Amino acid sequence: PVDVRIITATHKDLREEVNSGRFRSDLYFRLAVVRVTMPSLRSHPEDLPSVAEALLESLGASAKTHPALFTSAFFTGLANASWPGNVRELRNTLLRALALAGKPGAPPNFGARASTTRAITYVMTRAIR
């Protein structure tokens, strides 16, 4: 016998999917041993700066090497984005910023309804020349 653990993630309510016939019930009951519900980034924007900072550091960035990506204005801009892709989208945005980063710059205020595209555009045009 093989002992296997499978970790899955979805944004759908699998119980509802089973009830509507779009997901196999036998598979659901095999996977639904331990359920962990994670809140979206947009449901707790006050945590986004610390999440972004931890992600940046895990990617090898620091305030010394990439100062424009560690300013309160930059983190505020990130916190104002909606992040429909949740942590994956945030991580990919930060990866893009790091891939293109170079000179420090002062991040702008992205505004209360900023989009991820605006944050990326800033990073690509200002903080990463």
Chimera marker file (.cmm) of the C-alpha trace (Angstrom):
<marker_set name="trace">
<marker id="1" x="0.000" y="0.000" z="0.000" r="1" g="1" b="0" radius="0.5"/>
<marker id="2" x="1.014" y="3.570" z="-0.698" r="1" g="1" b="0" radius="0.5"/>
<marker id="3" x="0.326" y="6.314" z="1.841" r="1" g="1" b="0" radius="0.5"/>
<marker id="4" x="-0.451" y="9.516" z="-0.062" r="1" g="1" b="0" radius="0.5"/>
<marker id="5" x="-1.516" y="12.955" z="1.142" r="1" g="1" b="0" radius="0.5"/>
<marker id="6" x="-3.052" y="15.350" z="-1.352" r="1" g="1" b="0" radius="0.5"/>
<marker id="7" x="-3.394" y="19.070" z="-0.756" r="1" g="1" b="0" radius="0.5"/>
<marker id="8" x="-5.843" y="20.868" z="-3.014" r="1" g="1" b="0" radius="0.5"/>
<marker id="9" x="-7.130" y="24.409" z="-3.319" r="1" g="1" b="0" radius="0.5"/>
<marker id="10" x="-10.165" y="25.878" z="-5.008" r="1" g="1" b="0" radius="0.5"/>
<marker id="11" x="-12.279" y="28.987" z="-4.964" r="1" g="1" b="0" radius="0.5"/>
<marker id="12" x="-15.455" y="26.965" z="-5.540" r="1" g="1" b="0" radius="0.5"/>
<marker id="13" x="-17.762" y="25.431" z="-2.971" r="1" g="1" b="0" radius="0.5"/>
<marker id="14" x="-17.105" y="21.766" z="-3.721" r="1" g="1" b="0" radius="0.5"/>
<marker id="15" x="-20.087" y="20.641" z="-1.651" r="1" g="1" b="0" radius="0.5"/>
<marker id="16" x="-22.309" y="22.738" z="-3.912" r="1" g="1" b="0" radius="0.5"/>
<marker id="17" x="-20.513" y="21.354" z="-6.969" r="1" g="1" b="0" radius="0.5"/>
<marker id="18" x="-21.205" y="17.784" z="-5.762" r="1" g="1" b="0" radius="0.5"/>
<marker id="19" x="-24.875" y="18.594" z="-5.153" r="1" g="1" b="0" radius="0.5"/>
<marker id="20" x="-25.242" y="20.034" z="-8.651" r="1" g="1" b="0" radius="0.5"/>
<marker id="21" x="-23.466" y="17.057" z="-10.245" r="1" g="1" b="0" radius="0.5"/>
<marker id="22" x="-20.395" y="18.958" z="-11.456" r="1" g="1" b="0" radius="0.5"/>
<marker id="23" x="-17.952" y="17.221" z="-9.076" r="1" g="1" b="0" radius="0.5"/>
<marker id="24" x="-17.756" y="13.532" z="-8.203" r="1" g="1" b="0" radius="0.5"/>
<marker id="25" x="-18.990" y="12.826" z="-4.688" r="1" g="1" b="0" radius="0.5"/>
<marker id="26" x="-16.588" y="9.916" z="-4.143" r="1" g="1" b="0" radius="0.5"/>
<marker id="27" x="-13.646" y="12.166" z="-4.963" r="1" g="1" b="0" radius="0.5"/>
<marker id="28" x="-15.007" y="14.927" z="-2.729" r="1" g="1" b="0" radius="0.5"/>
<marker id="29" x="-15.219" y="12.605" z="0.278" r="1" g="1" b="0" radius="0.5"/>
<marker id="30" x="-11.707" y="11.301" z="-0.343" r="1" g="1" b="0" radius="0.5"/>
<marker id="31" x="-10.319" y="14.843" z="-0.485" r="1" g="1" b="0" radius="0.5"/>
<marker id="32" x="-12.413" y="16.478" z="2.250" r="1" g="1" b="0" radius="0.5"/>
<marker id="33" x="-10.624" y="14.927" z="5.227" r="1" g="1" b="0" radius="0.5"/>
<marker id="34" x="-9.310" y="18.210" z="6.638" r="1" g="1" b="0" radius="0.5"/>
<marker id="35" x="-10.751" y="21.476" z="5.358" r="1" g="1" b="0" radius="0.5"/>
<marker id="36" x="-8.915" y="24.746" z="5.794" r="1" g="1" b="0" radius="0.5"/>
<marker id="37" x="-10.619" y="27.956" z="4.771" r="1" g="1" b="0" radius="0.5"/>
<marker id="38" x="-8.306" y="30.846" z="3.953" r="1" g="1" b="0" radius="0.5"/>
<marker id="39" x="-9.644" y="34.392" z="3.781" r="1" g="1" b="0" radius="0.5"/>
<marker id="40" x="-8.922" y="36.367" z="0.642" r="1" g="1" b="0" radius="0.5"/>
<marker id="41" x="-6.388" y="39.195" z="0.673" r="1" g="1" b="0" radius="0.5"/>
<marker id="42" x="-9.136" y="41.725" z="-0.017" r="1" g="1" b="0" radius="0.5"/>
<marker id="43" x="-10.974" y="40.663" z="3.160" r="1" g="1" b="0" radius="0.5"/>
<marker id="44" x="-8.057" y="41.800" z="5.352" r="1" g="1" b="0" radius="0.5"/>
<marker id="45" x="-6.108" y="44.549" z="3.534" r="1" g="1" b="0" radius="0.5"/>
<marker id="46" x="-4.398" y="45.607" z="6.769" r="1" g="1" b="0" radius="0.5"/>
<marker id="47" x="-2.345" y="42.387" z="6.577" r="1" g="1" b="0" radius="0.5"/>
<marker id="48" x="-1.237" y="42.879" z="2.979" r="1" g="1" b="0" radius="0.5"/>
<marker id="49" x="1.919" y="44.901" z="3.743" r="1" g="1" b="0" radius="0.5"/>
<marker id="50" x="3.257" y="42.215" z="6.089" r="1" g="1" b="0" radius="0.5"/>
<marker id="51" x="2.292" y="39.453" z="3.634" r="1" g="1" b="0" radius="0.5"/>
<marker id="52" x="3.990" y="41.343" z="0.785" r="1" g="1" b="0" radius="0.5"/>
<marker id="53" x="7.082" y="41.991" z="2.891" r="1" g="1" b="0" radius="0.5"/>
<marker id="54" x="7.328" y="38.325" z="3.856" r="1" g="1" b="0" radius="0.5"/>
<marker id="55" x="6.917" y="37.292" z="0.211" r="1" g="1" b="0" radius="0.5"/>
<marker id="56" x="9.558" y="39.780" z="-0.924" r="1" g="1" b="0" radius="0.5"/>
<marker id="57" x="11.987" y="38.507" z="1.698" r="1" g="1" b="0" radius="0.5"/>
<marker id="58" x="11.276" y="34.880" z="0.751" r="1" g="1" b="0" radius="0.5"/>
<marker id="59" x="12.125" y="35.878" z="-2.824" r="1" g="1" b="0" radius="0.5"/>
<marker id="60" x="15.480" y="37.277" z="-1.706" r="1" g="1" b="0" radius="0.5"/>
<marker id="61" x="14.638" y="40.989" z="-1.599" r="1" g="1" b="0" radius="0.5"/>
<marker id="62" x="15.372" y="43.356" z="1.255" r="1" g="1" b="0" radius="0.5"/>
<marker id="63" x="14.898" y="47.023" z="2.025" r="1" g="1" b="0" radius="0.5"/>
<marker id="64" x="18.620" y="47.455" z="1.350" r="1" g="1" b="0" radius="0.5"/>
<marker id="65" x="18.634" y="45.786" z="-2.078" r="1" g="1" b="0" radius="0.5"/>
<marker id="66" x="15.225" y="47.022" z="-3.309" r="1" g="1" b="0" radius="0.5"/>
<marker id="67" x="14.304" y="50.127" z="-1.261" r="1" g="1" b="0" radius="0.5"/>
<marker id="68" x="11.468" y="51.249" z="-3.569" r="1" g="1" b="0" radius="0.5"/>
<marker id="69" x="9.648" y="47.988" z="-2.883" r="1" g="1" b="0" radius="0.5"/>
<marker id="70" x="9.767" y="48.415" z="0.899" r="1" g="1" b="0" radius="0.5"/>
<marker id="71" x="8.208" y="51.861" z="1.280" r="1" g="1" b="0" radius="0.5"/>
<marker id="72" x="4.922" y="52.478" z="3.044" r="1" g="1" b="0" radius="0.5"/>
<marker id="73" x="3.569" y="54.146" z="-0.108" r="1" g="1" b="0" radius="0.5"/>
<marker id="74" x="4.293" y="51.030" z="-2.160" r="1" g="1" b="0" radius="0.5"/>
<marker id="75" x="2.660" y="48.758" z="0.421" r="1" g="1" b="0" radius="0.5"/>
<marker id="76" x="-0.333" y="51.120" z="0.604" r="1" g="1" b="0" radius="0.5"/>
<marker id="77" x="-0.655" y="50.934" z="-3.165" r="1" g="1" b="0" radius="0.5"/>
<marker id="78" x="-0.617" y="47.158" z="-2.990" r="1" g="1" b="0" radius="0.5"/>
<marker id="79" x="-3.191" y="47.176" z="-0.182" r="1" g="1" b="0" radius="0.5"/>
<marker id="80" x="-5.536" y="49.286" z="-2.316" r="1" g="1" b="0" radius="0.5"/>
<marker id="81" x="-5.565" y="46.774" z="-5.185" r="1" g="1" b="0" radius="0.5"/>
<marker id="82" x="-8.375" y="44.198" z="-5.298" r="1" g="1" b="0" radius="0.5"/>
<marker id="83" x="-6.180" y="41.074" z="-5.810" r="1" g="1" b="0" radius="0.5"/>
<marker id="84" x="-8.733" y="38.735" z="-7.400" r="1" g="1" b="0" radius="0.5"/>
<marker id="85" x="-5.923" y="36.212" z="-7.865" r="1" g="1" b="0" radius="0.5"/>
<marker id="86" x="-5.215" y="36.380" z="-4.134" r="1" g="1" b="0" radius="0.5"/>
<marker id="87" x="-1.702" y="35.471" z="-2.880" r="1" g="1" b="0" radius="0.5"/>
<marker id="88" x="-0.648" y="33.919" z="-6.199" r="1" g="1" b="0" radius="0.5"/>
<marker id="89" x="-1.355" y="37.188" z="-8.010" r="1" g="1" b="0" radius="0.5"/>
<marker id="90" x="0.444" y="39.190" z="-5.323" r="1" g="1" b="0" radius="0.5"/>
<marker id="91" x="3.466" y="36.889" z="-5.486" r="1" g="1" b="0" radius="0.5"/>
<marker id="92" x="3.576" y="37.098" z="-9.289" r="1" g="1" b="0" radius="0.5"/>
<marker id="93" x="3.320" y="40.894" z="-9.125" r="1" g="1" b="0" radius="0.5"/>
<marker id="94" x="6.210" y="41.021" z="-6.662" r="1" g="1" b="0" radius="0.5"/>
<marker id="95" x="8.223" y="38.607" z="-8.808" r="1" g="1" b="0" radius="0.5"/>
<marker id="96" x="7.734" y="40.930" z="-11.795" r="1" g="1" b="0" radius="0.5"/>
<marker id="97" x="8.828" y="43.878" z="-9.681" r="1" g="1" b="0" radius="0.5"/>
<marker id="98" x="11.946" y="42.054" z="-8.533" r="1" g="1" b="0" radius="0.5"/>
<marker id="99" x="12.770" y="40.808" z="-12.012" r="1" g="1" b="0" radius="0.5"/>
<marker id="100" x="12.720" y="44.358" z="-13.293" r="1" g="1" b="0" radius="0.5"/>
<marker id="101" x="13.960" y="46.161" z="-10.163" r="1" g="1" b="0" radius="0.5"/>
<marker id="102" x="17.003" y="48.340" z="-10.201" r="1" g="1" b="0" radius="0.5"/>
<marker id="103" x="17.094" y="51.915" z="-8.997" r="1" g="1" b="0" radius="0.5"/>
<marker id="104" x="15.105" y="53.105" z="-5.994" r="1" g="1" b="0" radius="0.5"/>
<marker id="105" x="12.163" y="55.435" z="-6.516" r="1" g="1" b="0" radius="0.5"/>
<marker id="106" x="9.330" y="56.918" z="-4.518" r="1" g="1" b="0" radius="0.5"/>
<marker id="107" x="6.124" y="54.981" z="-5.170" r="1" g="1" b="0" radius="0.5"/>
<marker id="108" x="3.009" y="57.046" z="-5.879" r="1" g="1" b="0" radius="0.5"/>
<marker id="109" x="-0.325" y="56.857" z="-4.116" r="1" g="1" b="0" radius="0.5"/>
<marker id="110" x="-2.255" y="54.308" z="-6.189" r="1" g="1" b="0" radius="0.5"/>
<marker id="111" x="-5.622" y="55.557" z="-4.908" r="1" g="1" b="0" radius="0.5"/>
<marker id="112" x="-8.420" y="53.732" z="-3.129" r="1" g="1" b="0" radius="0.5"/>
<marker id="113" x="-9.558" y="51.830" z="-6.231" r="1" g="1" b="0" radius="0.5"/>
<marker id="114" x="-6.175" y="50.954" z="-7.660" r="1" g="1" b="0" radius="0.5"/>
<marker id="115" x="-5.825" y="48.006" z="-9.953" r="1" g="1" b="0" radius="0.5"/>
<marker id="116" x="-3.055" y="45.465" z="-9.989" r="1" g="1" b="0" radius="0.5"/>
<marker id="117" x="-2.188" y="46.753" z="-13.461" r="1" g="1" b="0" radius="0.5"/>
<marker id="118" x="-1.529" y="50.240" z="-12.079" r="1" g="1" b="0" radius="0.5"/>
<marker id="119" x="0.736" y="48.835" z="-9.372" r="1" g="1" b="0" radius="0.5"/>
<marker id="120" x="2.646" y="46.788" z="-11.922" r="1" g="1" b="0" radius="0.5"/>
<marker id="121" x="2.840" y="49.748" z="-14.289" r="1" g="1" b="0" radius="0.5"/>
<marker id="122" x="4.336" y="51.888" z="-11.549" r="1" g="1" b="0" radius="0.5"/>
<marker id="123" x="6.879" y="49.247" z="-10.653" r="1" g="1" b="0" radius="0.5"/>
<marker id="124" x="7.842" y="48.767" z="-14.272" r="1" g="1" b="0" radius="0.5"/>
<marker id="125" x="8.177" y="52.490" z="-15.040" r="1" g="1" b="0" radius="0.5"/>
<marker id="126" x="9.499" y="54.062" z="-11.854" r="1" g="1" b="0" radius="0.5"/>
<marker id="127" x="10.978" y="51.765" z="-9.228" r="1" g="1" b="0" radius="0.5"/>
<marker id="128" x="12.737" y="49.545" z="-11.672" r="1" g="1" b="0" radius="0.5"/>
<marker id="129" x="14.564" y="51.686" z="-14.160" r="1" g="1" b="0" radius="0.5"/>
<link id1="1" id2="2" r="1" g="1" b="0" radius="0.2"/>
<link id1="2" id2="3" r="1" g="1" b="0" radius="0.2"/>
<link id1="3" id2="4" r="1" g="1" b="0" radius="0.2"/>
<link id1="4" id2="5" r="1" g="1" b="0" radius="0.2"/>
<link id1="5" id2="6" r="1" g="1" b="0" radius="0.2"/>
<link id1="6" id2="7" r="1" g="1" b="0" radius="0.2"/>
<link id1="7" id2="8" r="1" g="1" b="0" radius="0.2"/>
<link id1="8" id2="9" r="1" g="1" b="0" radius="0.2"/>
<link id1="9" id2="10" r="1" g="1" b="0" radius="0.2"/>
<link id1="10" id2="11" r="1" g="1" b="0" radius="0.2"/>
<link id1="11" id2="12" r="1" g="1" b="0" radius="0.2"/>
<link id1="12" id2="13" r="1" g="1" b="0" radius="0.2"/>
<link id1="13" id2="14" r="1" g="1" b="0" radius="0.2"/>
<link id1="14" id2="15" r="1" g="1" b="0" radius="0.2"/>
<link id1="15" id2="16" r="1" g="1" b="0" radius="0.2"/>
<link id1="16" id2="17" r="1" g="1" b="0" radius="0.2"/>
<link id1="17" id2="18" r="1" g="1" b="0" radius="0.2"/>
<link id1="18" id2="19" r="1" g="1" b="0" radius="0.2"/>
<link id1="19" id2="20" r="1" g="1" b="0" radius="0.2"/>
<link id1="20" id2="21" r="1" g="1" b="0" radius="0.2"/>
<link id1="21" id2="22" r="1" g="1" b="0" radius="0.2"/>
<link id1="22" id2="23" r="1" g="1" b="0" radius="0.2"/>
<link id1="23" id2="24" r="1" g="1" b="0" radius="0.2"/>
<link id1="24" id2="25" r="1" g="1" b="0" radius="0.2"/>
<link id1="25" id2="26" r="1" g="1" b="0" radius="0.2"/>
<link id1="26" id2="27" r="1" g="1" b="0" radius="0.2"/>
<link id1="27" id2="28" r="1" g="1" b="0" radius="0.2"/>
<link id1="28" id2="29" r="1" g="1" b="0" radius="0.2"/>
<link id1="29" id2="30" r="1" g="1" b="0" radius="0.2"/>
<link id1="30" id2="31" r="1" g="1" b="0" radius="0.2"/>
<link id1="31" id2="32" r="1" g="1" b="0" radius="0.2"/>
<link id1="32" id2="33" r="1" g="1" b="0" radius="0.2"/>
<link id1="33" id2="34" r="1" g="1" b="0" radius="0.2"/>
<link id1="34" id2="35" r="1" g="1" b="0" radius="0.2"/>
<link id1="35" id2="36" r="1" g="1" b="0" radius="0.2"/>
<link id1="36" id2="37" r="1" g="1" b="0" radius="0.2"/>
<link id1="37" id2="38" r="1" g="1" b="0" radius="0.2"/>
<link id1="38" id2="39" r="1" g="1" b="0" radius="0.2"/>
<link id1="39" id2="40" r="1" g="1" b="0" radius="0.2"/>
<link id1="40" id2="41" r="1" g="1" b="0" radius="0.2"/>
<link id1="41" id2="42" r="1" g="1" b="0" radius="0.2"/>
<link id1="42" id2="43" r="1" g="1" b="0" radius="0.2"/>
<link id1="43" id2="44" r="1" g="1" b="0" radius="0.2"/>
<link id1="44" id2="45" r="1" g="1" b="0" radius="0.2"/>
<link id1="45" id2="46" r="1" g="1" b="0" radius="0.2"/>
<link id1="46" id2="47" r="1" g="1" b="0" radius="0.2"/>
<link id1="47" id2="48" r="1" g="1" b="0" radius="0.2"/>
<link id1="48" id2="49" r="1" g="1" b="0" radius="0.2"/>
<link id1="49" id2="50" r="1" g="1" b="0" radius="0.2"/>
<link id1="50" id2="51" r="1" g="1" b="0" radius="0.2"/>
<link id1="51" id2="52" r="1" g="1" b="0" radius="0.2"/>
<link id1="52" id2="53" r="1" g="1" b="0" radius="0.2"/>
<link id1="53" id2="54" r="1" g="1" b="0" radius="0.2"/>
<link id1="54" id2="55" r="1" g="1" b="0" radius="0.2"/>
<link id1="55" id2="56" r="1" g="1" b="0" radius="0.2"/>
<link id1="56" id2="57" r="1" g="1" b="0" radius="0.2"/>
<link id1="57" id2="58" r="1" g="1" b="0" radius="0.2"/>
<link id1="58" id2="59" r="1" g="1" b="0" radius="0.2"/>
<link id1="59" id2="60" r="1" g="1" b="0" radius="0.2"/>
<link id1="60" id2="61" r="1" g="1" b="0" radius="0.2"/>
<link id1="61" id2="62" r="1" g="1" b="0" radius="0.2"/>
<link id1="62" id2="63" r="1" g="1" b="0" radius="0.2"/>
<link id1="63" id2="64" r="1" g="1" b="0" radius="0.2"/>
<link id1="64" id2="65" r="1" g="1" b="0" radius="0.2"/>
<link id1="65" id2="66" r="1" g="1" b="0" radius="0.2"/>
<link id1="66" id2="67" r="1" g="1" b="0" radius="0.2"/>
<link id1="67" id2="68" r="1" g="1" b="0" radius="0.2"/>
<link id1="68" id2="69" r="1" g="1" b="0" radius="0.2"/>
<link id1="69" id2="70" r="1" g="1" b="0" radius="0.2"/>
<link id1="70" id2="71" r="1" g="1" b="0" radius="0.2"/>
<link id1="71" id2="72" r="1" g="1" b="0" radius="0.2"/>
<link id1="72" id2="73" r="1" g="1" b="0" radius="0.2"/>
<link id1="73" id2="74" r="1" g="1" b="0" radius="0.2"/>
<link id1="74" id2="75" r="1" g="1" b="0" radius="0.2"/>
<link id1="75" id2="76" r="1" g="1" b="0" radius="0.2"/>
<link id1="76" id2="77" r="1" g="1" b="0" radius="0.2"/>
<link id1="77" id2="78" r="1" g="1" b="0" radius="0.2"/>
<link id1="78" id2="79" r="1" g="1" b="0" radius="0.2"/>
<link id1="79" id2="80" r="1" g="1" b="0" radius="0.2"/>
<link id1="80" id2="81" r="1" g="1" b="0" radius="0.2"/>
<link id1="81" id2="82" r="1" g="1" b="0" radius="0.2"/>
<link id1="82" id2="83" r="1" g="1" b="0" radius="0.2"/>
<link id1="83" id2="84" r="1" g="1" b="0" radius="0.2"/>
<link id1="84" id2="85" r="1" g="1" b="0" radius="0.2"/>
<link id1="85" id2="86" r="1" g="1" b="0" radius="0.2"/>
<link id1="86" id2="87" r="1" g="1" b="0" radius="0.2"/>
<link id1="87" id2="88" r="1" g="1" b="0" radius="0.2"/>
<link id1="88" id2="89" r="1" g="1" b="0" radius="0.2"/>
<link id1="89" id2="90" r="1" g="1" b="0" radius="0.2"/>
<link id1="90" id2="91" r="1" g="1" b="0" radius="0.2"/>
<link id1="91" id2="92" r="1" g="1" b="0" radius="0.2"/>
<link id1="92" id2="93" r="1" g="1" b="0" radius="0.2"/>
<link id1="93" id2="94" r="1" g="1" b="0" radius="0.2"/>
<link id1="94" id2="95" r="1" g="1" b="0" radius="0.2"/>
<link id1="95" id2="96" r="1" g="1" b="0" radius="0.2"/>
<link id1="96" id2="97" r="1" g="1" b="0" radius="0.2"/>
<link id1="97" id2="98" r="1" g="1" b="0" radius="0.2"/>
<link id1="98" id2="99" r="1" g="1" b="0" radius="0.2"/>
<link id1="99" id2="100" r="1" g="1" b="0" radius="0.2"/>
<link id1="100" id2="101" r="1" g="1" b="0" radius="0.2"/>
<link id1="101" id2="102" r="1" g="1" b="0" radius="0.2"/>
<link id1="102" id2="103" r="1" g="1" b="0" radius="0.2"/>
<link id1="103" id2="104" r="1" g="1" b="0" radius="0.2"/>
<link id1="104" id2="105" r="1" g="1" b="0" radius="0.2"/>
<link id1="105" id2="106" r="1" g="1" b="0" radius="0.2"/>
<link id1="106" id2="107" r="1" g="1" b="0" radius="0.2"/>
<link id1="107" id2="108" r="1" g="1" b="0" radius="0.2"/>
<link id1="108" id2="109" r="1" g="1" b="0" radius="0.2"/>
<link id1="109" id2="110" r="1" g="1" b="0" radius="0.2"/>
<link id1="110" id2="111" r="1" g="1" b="0" radius="0.2"/>
<link id1="111" id2="112" r="1" g="1" b="0" radius="0.2"/>
<link id1="112" id2="113" r="1" g="1" b="0" radius="0.2"/>
<link id1="113" id2="114" r="1" g="1" b="0" radius="0.2"/>
<link id1="114" id2="115" r="1" g="1" b="0" radius="0.2"/>
<link id1="115" id2="116" r="1" g="1" b="0" radius="0.2"/>
<link id1="116" id2="117" r="1" g="1" b="0" radius="0.2"/>
<link id1="117" id2="118" r="1" g="1" b="0" radius="0.2"/>
<link id1="118" id2="119" r="1" g="1" b="0" radius="0.2"/>
<link id1="119" id2="120" r="1" g="1" b="0" radius="0.2"/>
<link id1="120" id2="121" r="1" g="1" b="0" radius="0.2"/>
<link id1="121" id2="122" r="1" g="1" b="0" radius="0.2"/>
<link id1="122" id2="123" r="1" g="1" b="0" radius="0.2"/>
<link id1="123" id2="124" r="1" g="1" b="0" radius="0.2"/>
<link id1="124" id2="125" r="1" g="1" b="0" radius="0.2"/>
<link id1="125" id2="126" r="1" g="1" b="0" radius="0.2"/>
<link id1="126" id2="127" r="1" g="1" b="0" radius="0.2"/>
<link id1="127" id2="128" r="1" g="1" b="0" radius="0.2"/>
<link id1="128" id2="129" r="1" g="1" b="0" radius="0.2"/>
</marker_set>
